[in-house]
Amino acid sequence: MQLPLPPLPPLAPPGPPPADPHPALYRAPGTMADGHLLALAAEPVTPLLKSGKPTTIKVRPHDIVQAPGDPKPIEGTITDEPDGRISFRDIKGIAHPKNPLTIADLLVFQRQAATVPLVVRERSQKAGASAPAHLALAQDCLDGGFLAEAEAELKRALELDPSLLAAHLKLADLCVAQTRRDDEVAVYQAALAAGADAPELRERLALRCLELGLFRLAGQHLAQARKAAEPAAASRLLRLEAEARLFGGDATGPLLRQLAEAASADPAAANLLALVNLLDDRTEPALAALSKVAEAPDPPASALNNLGALLFNAGEREKALAQFEACRRAAPRHTKAIANAALACAALGRLDEAQGLLAAIATPPDRSVGYHLAAGYVHECAGKPDAALAAYQQARALDPGCLYAVSGVARCHLARGDAQAAAEAFAQARLVAPADPAVPRGLGICHYRAGRFAAAVDTFRPLAAREGADPLDLVRLAIALLHQPDGLKDATQWLDRALAAAQPPDPYALAASAYAAHAGGDATRAEDRFRQARRATAAPDAAKYAAAALERLAAQRGEEVTLVPFGAGRLPEGWRATGEGSPAPELRQDEVRFDALAPAANERAVTCTVPLTRPAEKGPALRLARFDVAAHVPLTNDAAVGVLVGAGSTTLQLALRTTRQPQLSRRLAYRIIRDGQAPTAWADLPGTIALERLRLGLGPSTRAPEALDVYLNGKPHGDPLPLDALKDPPPQLTIGFFVAPEPQQQCLFVVRDLELVWKKQ
């Protein structure tokens, strides 16, 4: 029988990209996240537009009418009626006595769409050519929440006096409040063109330039602002100028020297100096400086983020997350810290938190390589290749040479089943990082999935031949070779090397070597390795493949197998621990252990009762052929450990016993126990057993009546063992495994699973 080929090991889960800031994120020009690296606000704070005074703009009633006989026009509200007639109520809500009124007969009929614009227009006309008066009216409108009228008055004031700085700043505030960032920048530029120069205006414009990645222009504005600024603001402007020139690629030496003089007393200046070291890969001085800044009474929020990034990139993810969270508490809208916290949560396996943090960023920073890499990594870890691909593509558009972005694009194409697009991306990644083994590894997987097995072999072979090669690269090469007509021998050699390179053996290597052993005619080795691979929890596709292969092999022999796994903190249904031994069997994650220094000889067991014939309601009737226990028994044990079968009041125990006369040896032995009688002496079976891992089993004999066959690793071993309790076929058997240590001797017996093998009728 030919088995399907084993699964190819997938790419290892990606490591996280670096947290921002990191030198790799700032190689491409113009890539800077919204949310700054230094002491700036994480996002522009919406300015306060109102002065705190009540508005003097009084709202009049909406409509005016004057009917014949009315002494003057009346303010109120008109209600439409058909045929050119209306109803009218004055400002006190009193209906006009001549309702309904005919519009054609009215002396005055004026419907006003809104009264605020009319009131403002009248006051604006009274302001005339006085720019300060229009500015005051604009503030009155802002106090009343009339933004459109306020903007019109500010523009009117600037028409009259283009150099009126207060009007420019107030108009810019209005643009910020309405998130009209481009209009805000235009206001600043118009102010400078009109000669309304001031440090505050230059600083504002520089901040916008920083966010847009216009670093050199920002530096120029800050230099101008610093010349005219008051001494109290000069230090802040110096830091900002140094930041702008740092990212613009200009020489920052003189500025940094000035900052160094103030660093001891200025945490923000120390933060900048640490950032310079961080981006130059001088991590030790950066870590020392940032740790000191973070301990200050009121550290800059960005210093906490910078410290977290440095810790994260050094592998200290829990500590890094604590710093990102501290930054978020100090600046809740710090987009860089939020993205970094999401990255750290994903790296720690807390995917729900990571996705929630990303969703909390109201306006994603489009120009941030770090943000898009973090988003791609979070989505990729969450099994969302489409969303991850979109994020990685955004990062690659900002920095085409970013290996994290290009590799992420390739992996996502591969996850989506597009081997051709993935191969193209991996080829680009190869140009970016020719020495990175993950790139040709991914390219080889693309060739394999596209059916280009010869190309896959050519790609995997150099990886497998490297000194200290990843064992999975050897497995990938071997599986690709198995597709070639004469590749079995070569593949077997690579698989043997892969098994020897990792302890415990990798599940993919076990599954592939089991396939190779079966193809080479070694069924015993094949089944043993399939069983080891079937227990793998870290490689579910390899475990599933191994389980299916074992099922096919059993079916070929006319058998059906029920697997009984042990562990997970409880015994399977129907199984129970027996005996007076101490301590009781210990249930671990994937095994049951007898492990203790016995104070005296004692016996413990785990048993279950099974029918000799499966009930018809559970499917076609099957006879129990045998049961096999997969166990691990170190050579140092001084004990009898093994399996048992009971029929009625009689139990046969089959044990692996250790002897030391004169050297360590092991033999299979059996004895019979009857209720109320002393056990018979142990009787040795021929052959010395020198195995730590074994499958030991018993089943009704097919060779002799009233006897049991012994199975070692699935094959009959020795002669049948007599058990007269089978003379009258019992309806059920008690099966299980036990340990009987010698007095004062250490006992260790580990059982991982048990197979109930049914013989098909």
C-alpha positions in Angstrom: 0.0 0.0 0.0 1.3 3.4 -0.9 0.7 6.3 1.6 0.2 9.9 0.6 3.3 12.0 0.8 3.9 13.7 4.2 3.1 17.4 4.7 5.9 20.0 4.0 6.9 21.9 7.2 5.5 25.4 6.8 7.5 28.6 7.4 8.1 29.2 11.1 5.8 31.8 12.6 7.4 35.2 11.9 9.3 37.1 14.6 7.9 40.5 15.4 9.1 43.5 13.5 11.0 46.1 15.6 9.1 48.5 17.8 9.2 52.2 16.8 11.6 53.9 17.1 14.3 51.6 15.5 16.9 52.4 12.9 15.4 50.0 10.4 12.2 52.1 10.4 13.8 55.4 9.4 16.0 54.4 6.4 13.5 55.6 3.8 13.1 59.4 3.4 9.8 60.8 4.5 8.8 58.0 6.8 7.7 59.2 10.2 4.7 58.3 12.2 2.0 60.6 13.4 2.9 60.9 17.0 6.3 62.2 17.7 9.5 60.7 19.1 10.4 63.4 21.5 8.5 65.7 23.8 5.8 66.7 21.3 2.1 65.9 21.8 1.2 62.5 20.5 -1.6 64.1 18.4 -2.5 67.8 17.9 -4.7 68.9 20.8 -7.9 70.5 19.8 -7.6 74.2 20.7 -10.1 76.0 22.9 -11.9 78.4 20.5 -14.2 80.0 23.1 -13.1 82.9 25.3 -15.3 81.8 28.2 -17.6 84.8 27.9 -21.3 84.5 26.9 -22.0 85.5 23.4 -23.8 88.8 22.7 -25.4 87.6 19.4 -29.1 87.5 20.1 -31.3 85.3 17.9 -34.4 87.0 16.6 -37.7 85.2 15.6 -37.5 83.6 12.2 -40.3 85.4 10.2 -42.0 88.8 9.9 -45.5 89.7 8.6 -47.8 92.8 8.7 -51.4 92.4 7.8 -53.7 95.3 6.9 -54.6 97.0 10.1 -51.5 95.9 12.0 -49.7 99.0 13.4 -46.2 97.6 12.6 -44.5 94.3 11.3 -44.7 91.5 13.8 -41.9 89.0 14.5 -42.9 85.4 14.9 -43.3 82.1 13.0 -45.1 81.3 9.8 -46.9 78.0 9.2 -47.7 77.1 5.6 -51.2 76.3 4.5 -52.5 75.5 0.9 -53.7 78.0 -1.7 -51.3 80.8 -0.7 -52.5 81.1 2.8 -50.6 80.9 6.1 -51.0 80.9 9.8 -48.8 83.1 12.0 -47.9 83.2 15.7 -45.9 86.0 17.3 -42.8 85.6 19.5 -45.1 85.0 22.5 -46.9 82.2 20.7 -50.2 84.2 20.3 -52.0 83.5 17.0 -52.7 86.4 14.7 -56.4 87.3 14.9 -56.8 87.2 11.2 -55.5 83.7 10.7 -55.4 82.2 8.2 -53.8 85.1 6.3 -53.7 85.4 2.5 -50.1 86.1 1.5 -51.1 88.4 -1.4 -53.0 90.7 1.0 -50.1 91.2 3.5 -48.3 94.5 3.7 -45.1 92.7 4.8 -44.2 89.1 4.2 -40.6 88.1 5.0 -39.5 84.5 5.5 -36.0 84.3 7.0 -34.0 81.1 6.5 -31.8 81.9 9.5 -31.4 84.9 11.7 -27.8 84.4 13.0 -26.2 85.2 9.6 -28.4 88.4 9.4 -27.4 89.5 12.8 -23.7 88.9 12.1 -24.0 90.6 8.8 -25.5 93.7 10.4 -22.8 93.8 13.1 -20.1 93.2 10.4 -21.4 96.2 8.5 -21.1 98.3 11.6 -17.5 97.1 12.1 -16.7 98.7 8.8 -13.0 98.7 8.0 -11.7 97.9 11.5 -9.8 94.6 11.5 -9.8 94.4 15.3 -13.6 94.9 15.4 -14.0 92.0 12.9 -11.7 89.9 15.1 -13.8 90.7 18.1 -17.0 89.8 16.3 -15.4 86.5 15.2 -14.6 85.7 18.8 -18.2 86.5 19.7 -19.3 84.0 17.0 -17.0 81.4 18.4 -18.3 81.9 21.9 -21.8 81.2 20.5 -20.7 78.2 18.5 -21.3 79.8 15.1 -18.2 78.5 13.3 -19.0 79.4 9.7 -19.8 83.0 10.6 -16.6 83.2 12.8 -14.5 82.0 9.9 -16.0 84.5 7.6 -15.2 87.3 10.0 -11.7 86.2 10.5 -11.1 86.2 6.8 -12.7 89.7 6.6 -10.3 90.9 9.3 -7.3 89.5 7.4 -8.5 91.1 4.2 -8.4 94.5 6.0 -5.1 93.7 7.8 -3.1 90.7 6.4 -0.5 91.1 9.1 -2.9 90.7 12.0 -1.2 87.7 13.8 -4.0 87.1 16.3 -6.5 86.6 13.4 -4.1 84.2 11.7 -3.6 82.1 14.8 -7.4 82.1 15.6 -8.2 81.0 12.0 -5.6 78.2 12.3 -7.1 77.1 15.6 -10.5 76.9 13.8 -9.0 74.7 11.1 -7.4 72.4 13.7 -10.7 72.0 15.5 -12.3 70.9 12.3 -9.3 68.6 11.4 -8.6 70.6 8.3 -4.8 70.1 8.4 -4.0 71.4 4.9 -6.0 74.6 5.5 -4.2 75.1 8.8 -0.8 74.9 7.0 -2.1 77.3 4.3 -3.0 79.8 7.0 0.5 79.8 8.5 2.0 80.2 5.0 -0.3 83.1 4.3 0.7 84.7 7.6 4.4 84.5 6.8 3.8 85.9 3.3 2.0 88.8 4.8 4.8 89.5 7.2 3.0 88.3 10.4 6.1 86.5 11.6 6.3 85.3 15.2 7.9 82.4 17.1 4.6 80.9 18.0 3.5 80.8 14.3 6.9 79.4 13.2 6.7 76.7 15.9 3.2 75.7 14.8 4.2 75.5 11.2 7.3 73.5 12.1 5.2 70.9 14.0 3.0 70.4 11.0 6.1 70.0 8.8 7.4 67.4 11.1 4.2 65.4 10.8 4.4 65.6 7.1 8.0 64.4 7.0 9.3 67.8 5.8 12.2 67.7 8.3 14.5 70.3 6.7 11.8 72.8 6.3 10.7 72.3 9.9 14.3 72.8 11.0 14.4 76.1 9.1 11.2 77.4 10.7 12.4 76.4 14.2 15.7 78.1 13.7 13.9 81.3 12.8 11.6 80.9 15.8 14.5 80.3 18.2 16.2 83.5 17.2 13.1 85.6 18.2 11.8 83.5 21.1 11.8 84.4 24.7 14.5 82.6 26.8 11.9 80.4 28.4 10.9 78.9 25.0 14.4 78.7 23.5 15.2 75.3 25.1 12.0 73.7 23.8 12.6 75.2 20.3 16.2 73.9 20.4 15.0 70.4 21.1 12.5 70.5 18.2 15.1 71.9 15.8 17.5 69.1 16.8 14.7 66.6 16.1 13.9 68.1 12.7 17.6 68.2 11.7 18.2 64.7 13.0 15.5 63.2 10.7 16.4 65.5 7.9 19.9 64.2 7.8 21.5 67.5 8.6 24.5 67.9 11.0 23.2 68.1 14.5 26.5 68.3 16.4 26.3 71.9 17.5 22.7 71.6 18.5 23.4 68.4 20.4 26.2 70.0 22.3 23.9 72.7 23.4 21.4 70.2 24.5 24.0 68.1 26.3 24.6 71.1 28.5 21.0 71.2 29.5 20.4 67.5 29.6 21.0 67.0 33.3 18.2 69.4 34.2 15.9 68.8 31.2 14.4 65.3 30.8 13.2 66.2 27.3 16.7 67.1 26.2 18.1 63.9 27.7 15.3 62.0 25.8 16.5 63.5 22.5 20.2 62.6 23.2 19.1 59.1 24.1 17.1 58.9 20.9 20.1 59.8 18.8 22.0 57.0 20.4 19.1 54.6 19.9 18.8 55.4 16.2 22.6 55.0 15.8 22.4 51.5 17.4 24.3 52.6 20.5 21.8 50.8 22.8 23.7 50.8 26.1 24.0 54.6 26.5 20.5 55.0 25.2 19.1 52.5 27.7 21.0 54.1 30.6 19.7 57.6 29.6 16.1 56.6 29.0 16.0 54.6 32.2 17.1 57.7 34.1 14.6 59.9 32.3 11.7 57.4 32.9 12.5 57.7 36.7 12.0 61.4 36.7 8.9 62.8 38.5 7.2 63.9 35.2 9.0 62.2 32.3 8.2 63.1 28.7 5.6 60.6 27.5 7.7 59.8 24.4 10.7 58.9 26.6 8.6 56.0 28.0 7.7 54.8 24.5 11.3 55.1 23.4 12.4 53.1 26.4 9.8 50.5 25.7 10.9 50.2 22.1 14.5 49.7 23.1 13.5 46.9 25.6 11.2 45.3 23.1 13.8 45.1 20.4 16.2 43.6 23.0 13.6 40.8 23.6 12.2 42.0 27.0 8.6 42.1 25.9 6.8 42.2 29.2 9.0 45.1 30.5 8.5 46.8 27.1 4.7 46.5 27.3 4.8 48.1 30.8 6.6 51.1 29.4 4.2 51.4 26.4 1.2 51.3 28.8 2.8 54.0 31.0 3.2 56.2 27.9 -0.4 55.6 27.0 -1.5 56.6 30.5 0.5 59.9 30.1 -0.7 60.5 26.5 -3.8 58.4 25.8 -3.8 59.2 22.0 -0.1 58.5 21.5 -0.4 56.5 18.2 3.1 55.2 18.3 2.8 53.8 21.9 -0.6 52.3 21.0 0.8 50.5 17.9 3.8 49.4 19.9 1.6 48.0 22.7 -0.4 46.1 20.1 2.9 44.7 18.7 4.0 43.6 22.2 0.7 42.0 23.0 0.7 40.0 19.8 4.3 38.9 20.5 3.1 37.7 23.9 0.2 35.8 22.4 -2.5 38.2 23.6 -4.1 38.7 20.2 -7.5 40.0 21.3 -5.8 42.8 23.2 -3.5 43.5 20.3 -6.4 43.8 17.8 -8.4 46.0 20.2 -5.4 48.4 20.6 -5.1 48.7 16.8 -8.8 49.4 16.5 -8.5 52.2 19.1 -6.3 54.3 16.8 -9.0 56.6 15.3 -6.8 57.9 12.5 -4.1 55.4 11.5 -0.8 57.1 10.7 -0.4 56.6 6.9 3.2 57.5 6.7 4.5 55.3 9.5 6.4 52.2 8.5 6.4 51.0 12.1 2.6 51.3 12.4 1.9 49.3 9.2 4.5 46.6 10.2 2.9 46.3 13.7 -0.6 46.0 12.1 0.6 43.4 9.6 2.2 41.3 12.3 -1.0 41.5 14.6 -3.3 40.5 11.7 -0.9 37.7 10.6 -0.7 36.2 14.1 -4.5 36.4 14.2 -4.8 34.4 11.0 -6.1 37.3 8.9 -3.8 37.2 5.8 -5.9 39.6 3.8 -5.7 42.4 6.4 -2.0 41.6 7.1 -1.2 41.7 3.4 -2.8 45.2 3.1 -0.7 46.5 6.0 2.6 45.0 4.8 2.0 46.5 1.3 1.5 49.9 2.9 4.8 49.5 4.7 6.6 48.4 1.5 5.2 51.3 -0.4 6.8 53.7 2.2 10.1 51.7 2.3 10.6 49.3 -0.7 13.8 48.1 1.0 12.2 47.1 4.3 12.8 43.3 4.7 10.1 43.0 7.3 7.5 44.5 4.8 8.6 42.5 1.8 8.9 39.2 3.7 5.5 39.9 5.2 3.9 40.4 1.8 5.4 37.1 0.6 4.2 35.2 3.7 0.7 36.5 3.3 0.5 35.6 -0.4 1.7 32.1 0.6 -1.0 31.9 3.3 -3.6 33.0 0.8 -2.5 30.2 -1.6 -1.0 32.5 -4.2 2.4 30.8 -4.7 3.3 32.8 -7.8 2.8 36.2 -6.0 4.6 34.9 -3.0 7.6 33.7 -5.1 7.8 37.2 -6.7 7.9 38.8 -3.2 10.4 36.3 -1.9 12.6 37.0 -4.9 12.5 40.8 -4.1 13.3 39.9 -0.5 16.3 38.0 -1.7 17.7 41.1 -3.2 17.1 43.0 0.0 18.6 40.4 2.3 20.6 37.8 0.3 22.0 36.2 3.5 18.7 35.7 5.3 17.9 31.9 5.2 14.2 32.5 5.6 14.0 34.0 2.2 15.2 31.0 0.1 13.2 28.8 2.5 10.0 30.6 1.6 11.0 30.6 -2.1 11.5 26.8 -1.9 8.0 26.4 -0.4 6.6 28.4 -3.3 8.3 26.1 -5.8 7.0 23.1 -3.9 3.4 24.3 -3.8 3.5 25.2 -7.5 4.6 21.6 -8.3 8.2 22.6 -9.3 9.8 19.9 -7.3 13.2 20.0 -9.0 13.4 23.7 -8.3 12.4 23.1 -4.7 15.2 20.6 -4.3 17.7 23.0 -5.8 16.5 25.8 -3.4 16.4 23.6 -0.2 19.7 21.8 -0.7 22.0 24.7 0.1 20.0 25.4 3.2 20.2 21.8 4.3 23.9 21.7 3.6 24.7 24.7 5.8 26.6 24.2 9.0 24.1 24.0 11.9 21.2 23.9 9.5 17.7 24.0 10.7 16.5 20.4 11.0 13.3 21.4 9.2 15.3 22.5 6.2 16.6 18.9 6.0 13.0 17.6 6.2 11.8 20.0 3.4 14.6 18.9 1.1 13.8 15.2 1.9 10.1 15.7 1.1 10.9 17.4 -2.2 13.3 14.5 -3.0 10.5 12.0 -2.3 8.7 13.4 -5.4 11.5 12.3 -7.6 11.5 8.6 -8.8 15.0 7.8 -7.4 14.9 10.2 -4.4 14.0 7.7 -1.6 17.5 6.8 -0.6 18.8 10.4 -0.6 15.7 11.5 1.3 16.1 8.8 3.9 19.7 10.0 4.6 18.5 13.6 5.1 15.7 12.5 7.3 18.0 10.4 9.5 20.2 13.5 9.9 17.1 15.6 10.8 16.0 13.1 13.5 19.5 13.1 15.0 19.7 16.9 15.0 16.8 17.6 17.3 15.7 16.0 20.6 13.0 15.3 21.0 12.6 14.5 17.2 10.6 17.0 15.2 7.1 15.8 14.3 7.6 16.7 10.6 10.8 14.7 10.6 9.1 11.8 12.3 6.2 11.8 9.9 8.4 12.1 6.8 10.9 9.4 8.0 7.9 7.1 8.8 6.7 7.5 5.2 10.2 6.8 4.0 10.5 3.7 6.2 7.2 2.4 5.0 8.2 3.0 1.4 11.5 1.1 2.1 9.6 -1.9 3.6 10.3 -1.3 7.3 6.7 -1.3 8.6 7.7 -1.6 12.3 9.9 1.5 12.2 7.3 3.3 10.1 4.5 2.7 12.6 6.6 3.6 15.6 7.5 7.0 14.1 4.0 7.6 13.0 2.9 7.1 16.6 5.4 9.5 17.9 4.4 12.1 15.3 0.7 11.5 16.1 1.3 12.9 19.7 2.6 16.2 18.4 0.5 19.2 19.5 2.9 21.8 18.1 2.5 20.5 14.6 -1.2 19.6 14.1 -0.9 18.9 10.4 1.9 16.4 10.9 0.0 14.8 13.8 -3.2 14.5 11.6 -1.2 13.0 8.7 0.4 10.5 11.1 -3.0 9.5 12.6 -4.5 9.0 9.1 -1.5 6.9 8.0 -1.8 4.7 11.0 -5.5 4.3 10.3 -4.8 3.2 6.7 -2.1 0.7 7.9 -4.5 -0.8 10.5 -7.3 -1.0 7.9 -4.9 -2.9 5.6 -4.4 -5.5 8.3 -8.2 -5.7 8.8 -8.0 -3.8 12.1 -9.7 -0.7 13.6 -7.9 1.2 16.3 -9.4 3.3 19.1 -6.8 5.6 20.6 -7.0 6.4 24.3 -4.8 9.4 25.2 -3.9 10.0 28.8 -3.2 13.2 30.7 -4.7 16.7 30.6 -5.3 16.5 34.3 -7.8 13.6 34.3 -8.2 10.0 33.3 -10.3 9.2 30.2 -13.9 8.1 30.8 -14.1 4.5 32.1 -10.5 4.4 33.4 -9.6 4.5 37.1 -6.6 4.3 39.3 -6.4 1.3 41.7 -4.1 -0.1 44.4 -2.9 1.1 47.8 0.4 2.5 46.5 1.7 6.0 47.3 1.8 8.4 45.7 -1.1 7.9 43.2 -0.4 8.2 39.5 0.3 11.7 38.4 -1.7 13.1 35.5 0.3 15.6 33.4 -0.4 17.5 30.2 0.0 14.5 27.9 0.9 11.6 30.1 0.3 9.6 33.2 3.3 9.0 35.5 4.2 6.6 38.3 7.1 8.5 39.8 8.2 8.0 43.5 10.7 6.5 45.9 8.5 3.7 47.3 8.9 3.3 51.1 7.9 -0.4 50.6 6.8 -2.7 47.9 3.5 -1.6 46.6 1.5 -1.9 43.4 -0.5 0.7 41.6 -2.5 0.4 38.4 -4.8 2.2 35.9 -7.5 0.0 34.5 -10.6 -0.2 32.4 -13.2 -2.8 31.6 -13.9 -3.5 27.8 -16.2 -6.0 26.1 -14.7 -8.8 24.2 -17.1 -8.0 21.4 -18.1 -4.4 20.7 -21.9 -3.8 21.2 -23.8 -3.8 18.0 -25.4 -0.3 18.7 -21.9 1.1 18.4 -21.5 -0.1 14.8 -20.5 -3.4 13.1 -19.4 -6.0 15.7 -15.7 -6.1 16.2 -13.6 -8.5 18.3 -10.9 -7.1 20.6 -7.6 -8.1 19.0 -5.2 -6.6 21.6 -4.3 -3.5 23.4 -1.0 -1.7 23.2 0.5 0.7 25.8 3.0 3.3 24.6 5.4 3.8 27.5 8.7 5.3 28.4 10.8 3.4 31.0 14.3 4.7 31.8 17.0 2.1 32.2 17.6 3.0 35.8 14.4 1.6 37.2 14.4 -1.2 39.7 10.8 -2.3 39.3 8.3 -4.4 37.4 6.2 -2.2 35.1 3.9 -3.4 32.4 0.3 -4.3 31.3 -2.4 -6.5 32.7 -5.4 -8.4 31.5 -8.1 -9.7 33.9 -10.9 -12.2 33.2 -13.2 -12.8 36.1 -11.2 -13.2 39.3 -7.9 -13.9 37.4 -5.4 -11.4 36.2 -2.3 -11.9 34.1 0.5 -9.3 34.4 3.1 -8.8 31.7 6.0 -6.8 33.0 9.3 -5.4 31.9 11.7 -6.2 34.8 15.1 -4.8 35.6 17.9 -7.1 36.9 21.5 -6.3 37.9 23.3 -9.6 37.9 26.0 -8.7 37.3 25.1 -6.0 34.8 21.9 -4.2 34.0 19.5 -6.2 31.9 15.9 -6.3 31.1 13.5 -9.1 30.5 9.9 -9.6 29.8 8.2 -11.7 32.5 4.6 -12.6 33.5 2.7 -13.8 36.5 -0.9 -14.7 37.3 -2.8 -13.3 40.3 -6.0 -14.9 41.5 -8.3 -13.3 44.1 -7.4 -14.5 47.6 -4.2 -16.3 46.5 -0.6 -15.3 46.5 0.7 -14.3 43.0 2.6 -16.9 41.1 6.3 -16.3 40.6 7.5 -14.2 37.8 8.3 -16.4 34.7 10.7 -14.9 32.2 10.0 -14.7 28.5 13.0 -15.3 26.2 14.9 -12.3 24.9 16.5 -9.3 26.6 14.6 -6.0 26.0 16.9 -3.0 26.0 14.3 -0.3 25.1 13.3 2.9 26.8 10.4 3.6 24.5 8.2 0.6 23.8 4.7 -0.5 23.0 3.8 -3.4 25.1 0.5 -5.3 24.6 -1.7 -8.3 25.3 -4.6 -9.8 23.4 -6.6 -13.0 23.1 -4.3 -15.4 21.3 -4.9 -16.3 17.6 -2.4 -19.2 18.0 -3.6 -21.1 21.1 -6.8 -21.6 23.0 -7.2 -20.2 26.5 -4.1 -18.0 26.1 -2.9 -14.5 25.4 -0.5 -13.3 22.8 2.3 -10.9 23.9 2.9 -7.9 21.5 6.1 -5.9 21.5 5.9 -2.8 19.3 2.8 -4.3 17.5 4.4 -7.7 16.7 3.7 -11.0 18.5 6.6 -11.9 20.8 7.4 -15.3 22.2 4.9 -18.0 22.9 1.3 -17.5 23.9 0.7 -17.2 27.7 -1.8 -19.6 29.2 -4.8 -18.0 31.1 -7.3 -20.7 32.0 -9.9 -18.0 32.8 -10.5 -17.8 29.1 -11.8 -21.4 28.9 -15.3 -20.1 29.2 -15.2 -17.0 27.1 -15.9 -14.1 29.5 -18.1 -11.2 28.3 -15.5 -8.6 29.1 -11.9 -8.1 30.1 -10.2 -5.8 32.5 -7.2 -4.2 30.9 -4.6 -1.7 32.1 -1.1 -1.0 33.1 0.7 -1.2 36.5 3.9 -0.6 38.4 5.3 -2.8 41.2 8.5 -1.3 42.5 10.9 -3.2 44.6 11.2 -1.9 48.2 13.2 1.3 48.6 13.8 1.6 44.9 13.0 4.5 42.6 10.2 3.9 40.1 9.5 5.8 36.9 6.9 4.6 34.4 5.4 7.1 31.9 2.4 6.2 29.7 1.3 8.5 26.9 -1.5 6.7 25.2 -3.1 3.3 24.7 -4.5 1.7 21.5 -7.5 -0.6 21.6 -7.1 -2.8 18.4 -10.3 -4.3 17.1 -10.3 -7.2 14.6 -12.8 -6.7 11.9 -15.2 -9.6 11.3 
